[in-house]
Amino acid sequence: MEAISIANVLRPQMSSVLGACHFAVLLLLSLPTPAQAAKYDGELTLTVLDEKTGKPLAARIELRDARGRLVRTRAKGAVPTDAGLYFDGEVPLRLRRGDYQFLIEAGPEYRTRPGTFKIDRRAEDAKTVTLLRRIDMQAEGWWAGDLDVREQLEHVPLLMRARGVDYVPVTMKWTERGRKKEQKIAKGFEAVTTQSPAYGPWAISAPEGDTGLIAIRDDDIHDAIPDAIPDAIPDTEPEVEPFVVGDATAWLLPVWIANDRLDAIMVLDRFSQGFGKQQRGFEGRLPDRKFFPGKLGYGRWCEHIYHHVLNCGIEIAPSAGSGSGLTANAIGANRAYVQCGDQFTRDDWQAGLAAGEVFVTNGPLLRTRVEERPPGHVFVLSQGERRDFQIGLDLAFYEETQVEYLEIIKNGESLHQIRLDEMASKGGRLPKVPFDASGWFAVRAVTNNTEFYQYATTGPYYVEQGSQKHVDSKSVQFFLDWLDAAKEHFADNEAVLAEIKAARPFWEALQAHAK
């Protein structure tokens, strides 16, 4: 019998584990004139250490003056952002005299620390802050990736360390509101690493009809990078075949699925943390607000689409990307944790994601095992067999955004919803999941955040009986209707219309075998 383990991690003043920087930006926008530190009276050297090991930690500091105004400052070797200052273990803060409040964070595995200090005229002082590590995801074999990052390339390694992210394929080319954008590489900068933190190889995001597609390639980043997705996905040269991720809301999602083009589907994208606030540039299919209303609607819509994909018998993993550098989201605001074991490599991470050994999150840290297997595993039933699956689960979350409930999803429907205050009376065990036919199941943890749909979901576990996959006719029809809507959306684009037409037989054949 497997039981649940829950770690309740305190996080003062922040509303989101992974979206901490986003929260700070919201505060900034509400203040018309943030304090500046252009001139200074004194200097404080701040050092951040791991409480247990005593080693320096890359971190982010959010600094406020006595009136609560966000203070913008710069320091040698640090990366300034609208949400605070990122630094690598130690930072000299040159400030005007007065009282200050600070908040220091080093990613979701560490407890966030608030504090205060005072700067006097001509003061030179030093302060050491220790952060308690409440959970070690790498020790459990889970490694974090963010597949949509457009930050300035030379800043990425520090931002990754401070946010606890292990893998980022930096997007080098993309199209924004019809204009081509391209990253510049600083002279002498080592642009690709393969060990954590791994911030290469490059990726490109598609323009026009392919909007919502990211191709990750393994070439030398200093070589010529293609301008368009088709050029990055050659028909030949399989040794350089890219890893391709598609947004759940992309208009051509059913076309890409029919063409077997995708390695993963992005269910947490750059619009997930507040669609109404940062929807500029959105070119995907919008949800019907009657069924997906309010601030939580967009996130639920993305998840709803992904469940329809799974209900079509398509075994494909979920993924996540923050859009950091293009939006206010920090690196890792949305992230995918992949099970890689003790040692991380970029190739193993991509392979683990493609195999579905993943959970995606913009908040809770949700890890599951079923019969000692991670997500993505296929359980086989013999003809006529019935089997009950027991889920073992570990969960960490933060006080300000508590997990409100856990939910077991079976074939796209809620099978069990369990509130955490009910867990003790049930001995910390989740209900079993019964199967007597093919299907899939997953676990999600949903927080009480009311600003956006903050949750974590495991990749699916699959159950197959007699080599048959679970195919639901309603879900197949969902994508046939999607193709009809896409025809109207791309009515003036003959090339895209041809792709839509070519994809339809795939879905019609699937419908013929659906139940």
Salt bridges, closest charged atoms under 4 A:
ASP41 OD2 - ARG96 NE 3.49
ASP41 OD1 - ARG121 NH1 3.58
GLU43 OE1 - ARG94 NE 2.97
GLU62 OE1 - ARG60 NH1 3.61
GLU62 OE2 - ARG64 NE 3.14
ASP65 OD2 - ARG69 NE 2.74
ASP88 OD2 - ARG161 NH2 2.69
GLU105 OE1 - ARG11 NH2 3.62
GLU105 OE2 - ARG60 NE 3.12
GLU105 OE2 - ARG163 NH1 3.04
GLU109 OE1 - ARG133 NH2 2.61
ASP136 OD1 - ARG133 NH2 3.30
GLU140 OE1 - ARG367 NE 2.89
ASP148 OD1 - ARG150 NE 2.84
ASP148 OD2 - ARG270 NH1 3.95
GLU176 OE2 - ARG280 NH2 3.78
ASP210 OD1 - ARG261 NH1 3.47
ASP218 OD1 - ARG346 NH2 2.63
ASP219 OD1 - ARG217 NE 2.77
ASP227 OD1 - LYS173 NZ 2.72
GLU303 OE1 - ARG444 NH1 2.60
GLU315 OE2 - LYS469 NZ 3.03
GLU371 OE1 - ARG387 NH2 2.77
ASP388 OD1 - ARG386 NH2 3.49
GLU404 OE2 - ARG419 NH1 3.41
GLU407 OE1 - ARG444 NH2 2.81
GLU451 OE1 - LYS277 NZ 3.53
GLU451 OE1 - LYS295 NZ 3.07
GLU464 OE2 - LYS469 NZ 2.92
ASP484 OD1 - ARG504 NH1 3.16
GLU508 OE2 - ARG504 NE 3.28
